[in-house]
């Protein structure tokens, strides 16, 4: 295997990368506990395009080995009218759930193909995704099943803590809702930061519709 390289795309630049990373996405999420089929992938494609068009601060990071996409992650800042925290089964205090559009970055997907796991690629993706963010905290949701144990261990090692359980839409499973504090005095542990080949272009500000998150993670 050649040296893995990382590229970051922001805003409109991420639109042109869907075809590049979709085979990796399909491969990762065909396995348990996700077991996604063609209809799930079609839903993901539509959801990705909606998020790209409407979510502030959208970022995508791809890991490549000899030009082949072997891992991916993306996310965005939660808008002020987000429903993210409203999806938790137990309500959070109002101050905790308050969003401004600049306070919290949400990691929506983080996945690495099986042959490239246990090489620090997930940590590299995560580090580049968060690099330079001017936010107080990062949030994500993850599956609690035993098959997701590698993801659970990775997020714990990087400093995430569980704040509740999330049920984002009626047909969805229940996820663990996680938060990583980035405020002064806290030291996130994101693994080894890669030397990225990063393309960065600011995204235009857009009005955002209410949140309906769709998050699954497989470092």
Residue pairs with C-beta under 8 A, 6 or more apart in sequence:
1 65
1 66
1 116
2 65
2 66
3 65
4 63
4 64
4 65
4 70
4 71
4 116
4 119
4 121
4 124
4 194
5 63
5 64
5 194
5 196
5 197
6 61
6 62
6 63
6 64
6 124
6 125
6 128
6 194
6 196
6 197
6 198
7 61
7 62
7 64
7 196
7 197
7 198
7 199
8 59
8 60
8 61
8 128
8 129
8 131
8 196
8 198
8 199
8 200
9 17
9 59
9 60
9 61
9 62
9 199
9 201
10 57
10 58
10 59
10 60
10 199
10 200
10 201
10 202
10 203
11 58
11 201
11 202
11 203
11 204
12 52
12 201
12 203
12 204
13 60
13 199
13 201
14 52
14 58
14 59
14 60
14 74
15 49
15 52
17 60
17 62
18 45
18 48
18 49
20 62
20 69
21 60
21 62
21 69
21 72
22 41
22 45
23 69
24 69
24 70
24 71
24 72
24 111
24 113
25 41
25 44
25 72
25 109
25 111
26 36
26 41
27 113
27 114
28 34
28 111
28 112
28 113
28 114
28 218
29 36
29 40
29 41
29 44
29 111
29 216
29 218
30 36
30 37
31 114
31 147
31 218
32 145
32 147
33 143
33 145
33 147
33 148
34 40
34 143
34 216
34 218
36 44
43 214
44 214
47 214
48 74
51 58
51 76
51 108
52 58
53 206
54 206
54 207
54 208
54 209
55 76
55 77
55 79
55 206
55 208
56 76
56 77
56 79
56 101
56 203
56 205
56 206
56 208
57 76
57 77
57 105
57 203
58 74
58 75
58 76
58 203
59 74
59 75
59 76
59 129
60 72
60 73
60 74
61 72
61 73
61 74
61 125
61 128
61 129
61 196
62 69
62 71
62 72
63 69
63 70
63 71
63 72
63 112
63 116
63 121
63 124
63 125
64 70
65 116
70 112
70 113
70 115
70 116
70 121
71 111
71 112
71 113
71 116
71 121
71 122
71 125
72 109
72 110
72 111
72 125
73 107
73 109
73 110
73 111
73 125
73 126
73 129
74 107
74 108
74 109
74 129
75 105
75 106
75 107
75 108
75 109
75 129
75 138
75 140
76 105
76 106
76 108
77 101
77 102
77 103
77 104
77 105
77 106
77 135
78 84
78 99
78 101
78 103
78 104
78 105
78 106
78 139
78 211
79 99
79 101
79 208
79 211
80 99
80 100
80 101
81 99
81 208
81 210
81 211
82 99
82 208
82 210
82 211
83 210
83 211
83 212
84 99
84 104
84 106
84 139
84 211
84 213
85 92
85 96
85 97
85 99
86 97
87 166
87 167
87 168
87 177
87 213
88 163
88 164
88 165
88 166
88 177
89 164
89 165
89 166
89 167
89 174
90 164
90 165
91 97
92 163
92 164
96 163
101 208
102 134
102 135
103 135
103 136
103 137
104 135
104 136
104 137
104 138
104 139
105 130
105 133
105 135
105 137
105 138
105 139
106 138
106 139
106 140
106 213
106 215
107 126
107 129
107 138
107 139
107 140
107 215
107 217
108 140
108 213
108 214
108 215
109 215
109 216
109 217
110 122
110 125
110 126
110 129
110 140
110 151
110 217
110 218
110 219
111 217
111 218
111 219
112 121
112 122
112 125
112 218
112 219
117 150
117 219
120 191
120 192
122 154
122 191
122 219
123 154
123 158
123 190
123 191
123 192
123 219
124 191
124 192
124 193
124 194
126 158
126 190
126 191
126 219
127 190
127 191
127 192
127 193
127 194
128 193
128 194
128 196
128 198
130 138
130 182
130 188
130 190
131 193
131 196
133 182
135 182
136 181
136 182
136 183
137 179
137 180
137 181
137 182
137 183
138 160
138 179
138 180
138 182
138 188
139 177
139 178
139 179
139 180
140 155
140 160
140 178
140 215
140 217
141 166
141 168
141 175
141 176
141 177
141 178
141 213
141 215
141 217
142 148
142 151
142 152
142 155
142 175
142 176
142 178
142 215
142 216
142 217
143 151
143 173
143 175
143 176
143 216
143 217
144 152
144 174
144 175
144 176
148 217
148 218
150 218
150 219
151 217
151 218
151 219
152 176
154 219
155 178
155 217
155 219
157 189
157 191
158 180
158 188
158 189
158 190
158 191
159 180
159 181
159 186
159 187
159 188
159 189
159 190
160 178
160 179
160 180
161 178
161 179
161 180
162 176
162 177
162 178
163 177
163 178
163 179
164 177
165 174
165 175
165 176
165 177
166 174
166 175
166 176
166 177
166 213
167 173
167 174
167 175
168 175
168 212
168 213
168 214
168 215
169 212
169 214
172 214
175 215
180 188
181 188
182 188
